[in-house]
Amino acid sequence: MDEENKGSDIFVELAKVKSDPVPIKIEDDKTSISSDEGEGTLTVDVYDDGDDIVVQSTVAGVDDDDLEINITTESVTVKGTRKQEKKIEEKNYFYQELFWGSFSRSIILPQEVDPDHSTANLSKGVLTIRMPKLTRSKTKKLKVKAAD
């Protein structure tokens, strides 16, 4: 095989690899998720609102009973399910861009928060989670007591 044909064979092999997707298995400390299982990811805004860290996400079409929010001092996880009311056959779609099924998103927070005083509100398809910041003093003054 001459050098010219040898180089083009590499590109043919690369094209084959690119055209045949392979599910990727992602290991996490709680569960094992395969990319072909179809779990969606939420888009979020996370911002500082003075005394609170706020997370917002659009969850249109999701009932509040179908949402689960877990908050620790360092992170927040939102899980849920968007249920399709009417089953539509694949052949009848012109476009299919909406995500139906389970979704989740975990966010490491930039500052510690108080999970016990956090709130979640769902209004007009927007989920808003407000988490009060914990303001822990870096130093603590101790009063020295004399031993008798």
Secondary structure, DSSP 8 states (H G I E B T S, - for coil): --HHHHHHHHHHHHHHHHHS----EEE-SS-EEEGGG--EE---EEEEETTEEEEEEE-TT--GGGEEEEE-SSEEEEEEEE--SS---GGG-S------EEEEEEEE-SS-B-GGG-EEEEETTEEEEEEEB----S----------
